[in-house]
Amino acid sequence: MSFGDPNNPYGQQQQGGQPGYGYPQQAPQGVPQQGYGYPQAPPVQGGYGFPGAPTEMPGGVKAARVMLYVIVGLQVIGAIIFALAAAAVNAARNDETLKEDVQFQQLADYSGAALWGIVAFAVLWGVFAVVLAAKFGKGGNGLRITTIVFGVITAILGIYPFIIFGLVHTVLAILIIVFVAKADGGAWFNRQRAQY
């Protein structure tokens, strides 16, 4: 019986004997076998053991987090200013010399309760910004959407009614929206996380 050319890797294999050209030989026991070609590489690992996940927070997301902390600082400053104004209005309300002052009367038109309400709102808005910034490391897509909504509301409040004090807020809020809404921000907030 003829088996054709023994050097043809596409020909019929010989029964028994040594393997022909192009056929692998058996590795000795205890030695792992590898396939043809290049040695096998270890599997590619992304962040937290998931392939393709970002391992480090993108620069834009880090910048948005820093801007949230800057907004917190501005909220504290604003709360202090409005608290001092509320205390001054309450203390000077009964002063006879200030009843003729037109600028004071315009300020006094806001009741002490309204000024204290603005102080409370500024503090609560600052606390909300701290919570958002603190969760950037582990937060998901819900945090991303909440941060975008926070940025939109902050930008609107920066335009009206706090235009003088709110211009910096408006610029920071717009930058936060842009950085969080970008593709790398989406990849960061949509990444898979290890379940512990």
GUGU-247484 format. One record per residue: x, y, z of N, C-alpha, C in turn. Coordinates in Angstrom, 3 decimals, always signed. Layout:
// GUGU-247484
X|Y|Z|X|Y|Z|X|Y|Z .
...
// end
This chain:
// GUGU-247484
+0.847|-1.164|+0.000|+0.000|+0.000|+0.000|+0.890|+1.223|+0.000 .
+0.561|+2.191|-0.849|+1.373|+3.376|-1.024|+0.734|+4.539|-0.285 .
+1.563|+5.302|+0.427|+1.065|+6.467|+1.176|+1.451|+7.766|+0.505 .
+1.966|+7.774|-0.634|+2.352|+8.981|-1.328|+3.660|+9.521|-0.801 .
+3.854|+10.814|-1.022|+5.095|+11.479|-0.618|+5.122|+11.646|+0.894 .
+6.137|+11.121|+1.593|+6.189|+11.254|+3.054|+6.473|+12.688|+3.510 .
+6.942|+13.579|+2.625|+7.212|+14.964|+2.993|+6.027|+15.888|+2.732 .
+4.929|+15.384|+2.235|+3.748|+16.187|+1.960|+2.889|+16.275|+3.234 .
+2.764|+17.507|+3.845|+1.976|+17.600|+5.089|+0.487|+17.405|+4.842 .
+0.055|+17.485|+3.597|-1.370|+17.333|+3.298|-1.709|+15.897|+2.883 .
-0.720|+15.089|+2.759|-0.942|+13.714|+2.351|-1.463|+12.866|+3.501 .
-1.754|+11.619|+3.205|-2.283|+10.715|+4.214|-1.185|+10.384|+5.208 .
-1.547|+10.316|+6.505|-0.578|+10.047|+7.545|-0.187|+8.586|+7.544 .
+1.071|+8.364|+7.857|+1.547|+6.992|+7.940|+1.088|+6.384|+9.243 .
+0.783|+5.150|+9.208|+0.405|+4.418|+10.414|+1.673|+3.944|+11.093 .
+1.818|+4.235|+12.383|+2.971|+3.760|+13.137|+4.228|+4.489|+12.718 .
+5.309|+4.217|+13.365|+6.574|+4.832|+13.020|+6.631|+6.280|+13.470 .
+7.563|+7.023|+12.901|+7.751|+8.417|+13.275|+6.784|+9.302|+12.503 .
+6.366|+10.430|+13.109|+5.452|+11.321|+12.395|+6.160|+11.953|+11.210 .
+5.402|+12.262|+10.187|+5.968|+12.862|+8.991|+6.244|+14.340|+9.202 .
+6.736|+14.930|+8.134|+7.081|+16.356|+8.156|+5.829|+17.186|+8.406 .
+5.899|+18.177|+9.316|+4.797|+19.092|+9.572|+3.851|+18.623|+10.664 .
+4.068|+17.456|+11.204|+3.190|+16.968|+12.275|+3.910|+17.118|+13.598 .
+3.184|+17.522|+14.647|+3.859|+17.720|+15.937|+4.232|+16.402|+16.578 .
+5.294|+16.454|+17.302|+5.689|+15.290|+18.077|+5.108|+15.440|+19.472 .
+4.921|+14.345|+20.133|+4.373|+14.371|+21.493|+5.420|+14.940|+22.448 .
+4.969|+15.840|+23.328|+5.868|+16.396|+24.337|+6.009|+15.381|+25.459 .
+7.161|+15.375|+26.118|+7.325|+14.452|+27.252|+6.314|+14.783|+28.353 .
+6.034|+13.792|+29.156|+5.076|+13.997|+30.232|+5.601|+15.049|+31.203 .
+4.653|+15.871|+31.737|+5.029|+16.919|+32.683|+5.348|+18.241|+32.025 .
+5.469|+18.290|+30.696|+5.761|+19.518|+29.973|+4.461|+19.965|+29.295 .
+4.009|+21.183|+29.551|+2.753|+21.616|+28.927|+2.924|+21.739|+27.419 .
+1.871|+21.385|+26.687|+1.923|+21.451|+25.239|+1.463|+22.821|+24.765 .
+2.091|+23.306|+23.720|+1.699|+24.556|+23.101|+1.340|+24.285|+21.652 .
+0.539|+25.199|+21.096|+0.159|+25.072|+19.695|+1.266|+25.581|+18.791 .
+0.967|+25.605|+17.512|+1.934|+26.092|+16.535|+2.114|+27.595|+16.660 .
+3.187|+28.127|+16.130|+3.383|+29.565|+16.039|+3.995|+30.148|+17.298 .
+3.539|+31.351|+17.629|+4.101|+32.084|+18.762|+3.659|+31.469|+20.082 .
+4.473|+31.645|+21.122|+4.038|+31.140|+22.431|+2.801|+31.903|+22.901 .
+2.004|+31.226|+23.659|+0.740|+31.816|+24.091|+0.987|+32.875|+25.159 .
+0.344|+34.054|+24.991|+0.480|+35.155|+25.946|-0.612|+35.047|+26.997 .
-0.374|+35.619|+28.163|-1.435|+35.613|+29.174|-2.597|+36.477|+28.705 .
-3.797|+36.233|+29.187|-4.953|+37.026|+28.748|-4.819|+38.478|+29.187 .
-5.334|+39.386|+28.367|-5.281|+40.812|+28.658|-6.302|+41.118|+29.749 .
-5.863|+41.798|+30.784|-6.756|+42.155|+31.889|-6.984|+43.646|+31.903 .
-8.231|+44.070|+31.991|-8.573|+45.476|+32.151|-8.657|+45.796|+33.628 .
-9.262|+46.915|+33.950|-9.412|+47.316|+35.338|-10.320|+46.367|+36.091 .
-9.968|+46.073|+37.305|-10.753|+45.239|+38.211|-10.982|+43.839|+37.643 .
-10.093|+43.367|+36.769|-10.212|+42.036|+36.233|-11.163|+41.914|+35.062 .
-11.720|+43.011|+34.592|-12.635|+42.968|+33.463|-11.926|+43.521|+32.234 .
-11.973|+42.798|+31.113|-11.274|+43.279|+29.925|-11.877|+44.566|+29.396 .
-11.012|+45.486|+28.989|-11.444|+46.714|+28.353|-11.877|+47.819|+29.296 .
-11.962|+47.563|+30.583|-12.396|+48.588|+31.526|-11.233|+49.530|+31.827 .
-11.507|+50.848|+31.968|-10.424|+51.774|+32.304|-9.871|+51.452|+33.688 .
-8.556|+51.504|+33.802|-7.932|+51.195|+35.090|-7.697|+52.447|+35.918 .
-7.685|+53.598|+35.283|-7.443|+54.849|+35.991|-8.475|+55.883|+35.532 .
-8.888|+56.715|+36.478|-9.873|+57.746|+36.169|-9.308|+58.683|+35.104 .
-10.064|+58.918|+34.013|-9.579|+59.812|+32.953|-9.353|+61.234|+33.469 .
-8.497|+61.969|+32.783|-8.145|+63.326|+33.202|-9.337|+64.262|+33.259 .
-10.255|+64.154|+32.297|-11.433|+65.009|+32.303|-12.322|+64.751|+33.504 .
-12.448|+63.493|+33.887|-13.269|+63.143|+35.052|-12.591|+63.635|+36.326 .
-11.269|+63.520|+36.384|-10.537|+64.062|+37.542|-10.735|+65.576|+37.638 .
-10.683|+66.256|+36.487|-10.879|+67.708|+36.477|-12.292|+68.065|+36.940 .
-13.286|+67.309|+36.503|-14.666|+67.560|+36.943|-14.792|+67.379|+38.448 .
-14.111|+66.389|+38.983|-14.145|+66.162|+40.434|-13.532|+67.347|+41.177 .
-12.396|+67.843|+40.682|-11.753|+69.003|+41.309|-12.677|+70.219|+41.231 .
-13.342|+70.393|+40.090|-14.256|+71.532|+39.935|-15.444|+71.434|+40.894 .
-15.893|+70.229|+41.185|-16.948|+70.064|+42.185|-16.456|+70.534|+43.556 .
-15.214|+70.205|+43.885|-14.660|+70.668|+45.164|-14.486|+72.191|+45.182 .
-14.159|+72.781|+44.026|-14.072|+74.248|+43.960|-15.452|+74.858|+44.187 .
-16.488|+74.246|+43.604|-17.852|+74.731|+43.834|-18.206|+74.632|+45.309 .
-17.748|+73.587|+45.989|-17.995|+73.457|+47.427|-17.370|+74.636|+48.165 .
-16.141|+74.984|+47.822|-15.489|+76.129|+48.462|-16.238|+77.421|+48.208 .
-16.710|+77.610|+46.977|-17.488|+78.808|+46.663|-18.822|+78.816|+47.412 .
-19.420|+77.646|+47.590|-20.677|+77.562|+48.339|-20.453|+77.958|+49.799 .
-19.342|+77.532|+50.367|-19.036|+77.893|+51.761|-18.853|+79.401|+51.879 .
-18.105|+79.983|+50.942|-17.904|+81.438|+50.963|-19.237|+82.159|+50.807 .
-20.067|+81.708|+49.873|-21.380|+82.322|+49.675|-22.268|+82.181|+50.898 .
-22.233|+81.018|+51.540|-23.039|+80.813|+52.740|-22.600|+81.754|+53.853 .
-21.305|+81.961|+53.987|-20.799|+82.885|+55.023|-21.245|+84.309|+54.723 .
-21.139|+84.717|+53.463|-21.545|+86.086|+53.092|-23.029|+86.300|+53.368 .
-23.870|+85.351|+52.961|-25.308|+85.502|+53.174|-25.671|+85.392|+54.652 .
-24.939|+84.588|+55.420|-25.196|+84.501|+56.859|-24.847|+85.816|+57.549 .
-23.732|+86.426|+57.157|-23.369|+87.726|+57.725|-24.391|+88.793|+57.343 .
-24.859|+88.728|+56.080|-25.880|+89.686|+55.643|-27.171|+89.500|+56.416 .
-27.585|+88.264|+56.639|-28.814|+87.998|+57.392|-28.690|+88.469|+58.827 .
-27.529|+88.222|+59.444|-27.314|+88.671|+60.820|-27.284|+90.187|+60.896 .
-26.655|+90.837|+59.907|-26.594|+92.306|+59.903|-27.984|+92.908|+59.708 .
-28.772|+92.316|+58.825|-30.133|+92.829|+58.600|-30.965|+92.674|+59.868 .
-30.855|+91.542|+60.517|-31.621|+91.332|+61.742|-31.175|+92.275|+62.858 .
-29.879|+92.544|+62.960|-29.374|+93.419|+64.018|-29.686|+94.881|+63.744 .
-29.688|+95.268|+62.461|-29.847|+96.688|+62.133|-31.279|+97.063|+61.759 .
-32.181|+96.158|+61.853|-33.558|+96.430|+61.452|-34.199|+97.557|+62.272 .
-33.852|+97.626|+63.504|-34.464|+98.619|+64.393|-33.618|+99.876|+64.563 .
-32.532|+99.994|+63.827|-31.668|+101.175|+63.942|-32.316|+102.355|+63.210 .
-32.504|+103.467|+63.925|-33.182|+104.650|+63.367|-32.359|+105.331|+62.281 .
-31.041|+105.288|+62.348|-30.214|+105.975|+61.354|-30.248|+105.273|+60.001 .
-30.530|+103.960|+59.974|-30.537|+103.213|+58.719|-31.900|+103.229|+58.030 .
-32.916|+103.754|+58.693|-34.235|+103.786|+58.059|-34.262|+104.761|+56.894 .
-33.340|+105.717|+56.849|-33.257|+106.678|+55.749|-32.373|+106.179|+54.612 .
-31.584|+105.113|+54.850|-30.652|+104.586|+53.841|-31.428|+103.724|+52.829 .
-31.406|+104.143|+51.559|-32.171|+103.461|+50.513|-31.573|+102.077|+50.213 .
-30.259|+101.982|+50.162|-29.623|+100.692|+49.874|-29.931|+99.673|+50.964 .
-29.904|+100.109|+52.195|-30.233|+99.194|+53.285|-31.698|+98.774|+53.212 .
-32.547|+99.680|+52.872|-33.966|+99.333|+52.791|-34.214|+98.308|+51.677 .
-33.454|+98.403|+50.577|-33.585|+97.390|+49.525|-33.132|+96.021|+50.029 .
-32.055|+96.014|+50.789|-31.589|+94.760|+51.365|-32.560|+94.258|+52.425 .
-33.126|+95.178|+53.183|-34.058|+94.794|+54.235|-35.375|+94.276|+53.680 .
-35.641|+94.537|+52.409|-36.847|+93.995|+51.794|-36.830|+92.469|+51.815 .
-35.649|+91.918|+51.700|-35.537|+90.468|+51.892|-35.658|+90.221|+53.391 .
-36.522|+89.365|+53.744|-36.675|+89.096|+55.178|-35.490|+88.279|+55.666 .
-35.304|+88.307|+56.960|-34.225|+87.520|+57.553|-34.401|+86.040|+57.259 .
-35.659|+85.600|+57.216|-35.919|+84.184|+56.930|-35.481|+83.820|+55.505 .
-35.697|+84.723|+54.559|-35.298|+84.449|+53.178|-33.773|+84.366|+53.066 .
-33.072|+85.266|+53.753|-31.603|+85.220|+53.714|-31.084|+83.945|+54.369 .
-31.708|+83.562|+55.487|-31.285|+82.316|+56.133|-31.643|+81.110|+55.263 .
-32.709|+81.213|+54.489|-33.056|+80.151|+53.543|-32.008|+80.010|+52.449 .
-31.495|+81.143|+51.976|-30.420|+81.114|+50.972|-29.161|+80.481|+51.560 .
-28.883|+80.799|+52.830|-27.721|+80.201|+53.508|-27.886|+78.684|+53.577 .
-29.070|+78.233|+53.980|-29.319|+76.789|+54.085|-29.192|+76.114|+52.719 .
-29.733|+76.759|+51.683|-29.642|+76.196|+50.338|-28.179|+76.108|+49.888 .
-27.388|+77.139|+50.155|-25.975|+77.138|+49.767|-25.223|+76.011|+50.467 .
-25.521|+75.803|+51.740|-24.844|+74.724|+52.480|-25.259|+73.358|+51.925 .
-26.554|+73.170|+51.710|-27.033|+71.886|+51.193|-26.494|+71.601|+49.785 .
-26.430|+72.635|+48.947|-25.901|+72.463|+47.592|-24.417|+72.100|+47.636 .
-23.693|+72.693|+48.582|-22.280|+72.349|+48.757|-22.099|+70.920|+49.238 .
-22.950|+70.478|+50.165|-22.882|+69.096|+50.653|-23.184|+68.125|+49.505 .
-24.160|+68.474|+48.676|-24.502|+67.646|+47.528|-23.305|+67.527|+46.581 .
-22.591|+68.633|+46.365|-21.407|+68.613|+45.499|-20.304|+67.738|+46.098 .
-20.134|+67.779|+47.422|-19.121|+66.940|+48.076|-19.461|+65.460|+47.897 .
-20.743|+65.118|+48.071|-21.161|+63.721|+47.927|-20.908|+63.238|+46.497 .
-21.253|+64.059|+45.517|-21.008|+63.674|+44.125|-19.520|+63.464|+43.867 .
-18.697|+64.411|+44.296|-17.256|+64.313|+44.043|-16.648|+63.102|+44.747 .
-17.119|+62.809|+45.955|-16.565|+61.690|+46.709|-16.893|+60.343|+46.073 .
-17.982|+60.267|+45.332|-18.400|+58.991|+44.737|-17.856|+58.780|+43.331 .
-17.057|+59.673|+42.801|-16.541|+59.533|+41.437|-15.703|+58.272|+41.263 .
-15.029|+57.823|+42.285|-14.167|+56.648|+42.177|-14.929|+55.350|+41.991 .
-16.138|+55.248|+42.581|-16.878|+53.989|+42.546|-18.248|+54.118|+41.911 .
-18.665|+55.330|+41.577|-20.017|+55.546|+41.076|-20.234|+55.005|+39.679 .
-21.499|+54.747|+39.368|-21.874|+54.218|+38.066|-22.518|+55.277|+37.192 .
-23.289|+54.825|+36.223|-23.900|+55.732|+35.263|-24.942|+56.628|+35.923 .
-25.600|+56.161|+36.970|-26.557|+56.997|+37.698|-25.878|+58.226|+38.299 .
-24.664|+58.049|+38.814|-23.900|+59.179|+39.355|-23.533|+60.147|+38.236 .
-23.197|+59.606|+37.079|-22.861|+60.459|+35.929|-24.055|+61.328|+35.545 .
-25.232|+60.736|+35.449|-26.434|+61.485|+35.086|-26.766|+62.513|+36.161 .
-26.652|+62.124|+37.429|-26.915|+63.062|+38.527|-25.945|+64.235|+38.484 .
-24.676|+63.981|+38.165|-23.687|+65.049|+38.070|-24.009|+65.991|+36.916 .
-24.475|+65.448|+35.799|-24.850|+66.301|+34.669|-26.042|+67.184|+35.046 .
-27.042|+66.609|+35.714|-28.208|+67.397|+36.165|-27.770|+68.458|+37.171 .
-26.879|+68.086|+38.088|-26.331|+69.048|+39.054|-25.656|+70.202|+38.315 .
-24.871|+69.885|+37.276|-24.192|+70.922|+36.508|-25.164|+71.845|+35.799 .
-26.233|+71.278|+35.228|-27.228|+72.104|+34.529|-27.915|+73.052|+35.507 .
-28.341|+72.530|+36.651|-29.026|+73.384|+37.639|-28.078|+74.444|+38.177 .
-26.832|+74.080|+38.426|-25.850|+75.054|+38.919|-25.604|+76.145|+37.881 .
-25.515|+75.765|+36.618|-25.305|+76.765|+35.559|-26.495|+77.720|+35.469 .
-27.712|+77.183|+35.591|-28.903|+78.037|+35.539|-28.948|+78.971|+36.732 .
-28.667|+78.448|+37.930|-28.666|+79.302|+39.123|-27.536|+80.328|+39.076 .
-26.453|+80.004|+38.389|-25.366|+80.966|+38.240|-25.739|+82.125|+37.334 .
-26.642|+81.858|+36.397|-27.093|+82.931|+35.505|-28.170|+83.769|+36.184 .
-29.136|+83.108|+36.806|-30.214|+83.833|+37.474|-30.585|+83.086|+38.730 .
-30.672|+83.654|+39.852|-30.664|+85.057|+40.246|-29.316|+85.555|+40.751 .
-28.302|+84.710|+40.756|-27.015|+85.084|+41.357|-25.983|+85.417|+40.299 .
-26.295|+86.298|+39.372|-25.429|+86.567|+38.228|-24.050|+87.078|+38.640 .
-23.982|+87.936|+39.631|-22.687|+88.504|+40.020|-21.820|+87.444|+40.690 .
-22.413|+86.727|+41.640|-21.647|+85.700|+42.353|-21.602|+84.386|+41.564 .
-22.513|+84.222|+40.638|-22.668|+82.935|+39.985|-21.932|+82.735|+38.687 .
-21.215|+83.742|+38.205|-20.527|+83.589|+36.929|-19.494|+82.472|+36.973 .
-18.727|+82.391|+38.043|-17.729|+81.333|+38.182|-18.425|+79.979|+38.292 .
-19.544|+79.947|+39.034|-20.326|+78.718|+39.141|-20.783|+78.239|+37.754 .
-21.246|+79.175|+36.944|-21.743|+78.822|+35.617|-20.639|+78.215|+34.757 .
-19.486|+78.829|+34.754|-18.369|+78.320|+33.951|-17.940|+76.939|+34.454 .
-17.806|+76.785|+35.767|-17.410|+75.490|+36.320|-18.453|+74.421|+36.023 .
-19.728|+74.777|+36.142|-20.800|+73.808|+35.888|-20.798|+73.341|+34.443 .
-20.575|+74.255|+33.511|-20.534|+73.871|+32.089|-19.351|+72.944|+31.828 .
-18.205|+73.240|+32.424|-17.035|+72.369|+32.251|-17.270|+70.992|+32.863 .
-17.936|+70.935|+34.015|-18.260|+69.649|+34.642|-19.143|+68.823|+33.715 .
-20.160|+69.472|+33.143|-21.060|+68.768|+32.222|-20.282|+68.205|+31.041 .
-19.415|+69.016|+30.458|-18.653|+68.580|+29.276|-17.731|+67.414|+29.623 .
-16.992|+67.520|+30.725|-16.018|+66.484|+31.072|-16.687|+65.165|+31.448 .
-17.806|+65.235|+32.129|-18.485|+64.007|+32.546|-19.232|+63.369|+31.377 .
-19.726|+64.190|+30.450|-20.513|+63.671|+29.328|-19.655|+63.148|+28.179 .
-18.350|+63.428|+28.171|-17.481|+62.949|+27.093|-17.415|+61.428|+27.085 .
-16.880|+60.875|+26.004|-16.813|+59.418|+25.835|-15.970|+58.749|+26.918 .
-14.823|+59.355|+27.271|-13.996|+58.713|+28.303|-14.673|+58.782|+29.671 .
-15.466|+59.837|+29.916|-16.250|+59.889|+31.143|-17.307|+58.802|+31.166 .
-17.956|+58.595|+30.004|-18.942|+57.529|+29.911|-18.322|+56.160|+30.134 .
-17.123|+55.955|+29.585|-16.434|+54.673|+29.772|-16.080|+54.465|+31.236 .
-15.695|+55.537|+31.925|-15.336|+55.411|+33.334|-16.558|+55.058|+34.191 .
-17.661|+55.750|+33.978|-18.830|+55.525|+34.815|-19.597|+54.260|+34.425 .
-19.408|+53.751|+33.201|-20.106|+52.541|+32.769|-19.258|+51.286|+32.909 .
-18.069|+51.399|+33.460|-17.191|+50.240|+33.562|-17.792|+49.225|+34.536 .
-17.403|+47.967|+34.346|-17.837|+46.928|+35.283|-16.971|+47.000|+36.520 .
-17.578|+46.736|+37.629|-16.858|+46.765|+38.900|-16.905|+45.404|+39.543 .
-15.869|+45.108|+40.322|-15.830|+43.830|+41.037|-16.918|+43.835|+42.109 .
-17.585|+42.718|+42.250|-18.609|+42.567|+43.277|-17.981|+41.875|+44.470 .
-17.995|+42.518|+45.610|-17.404|+41.929|+46.813|-18.489|+41.574|+47.782 .
// end
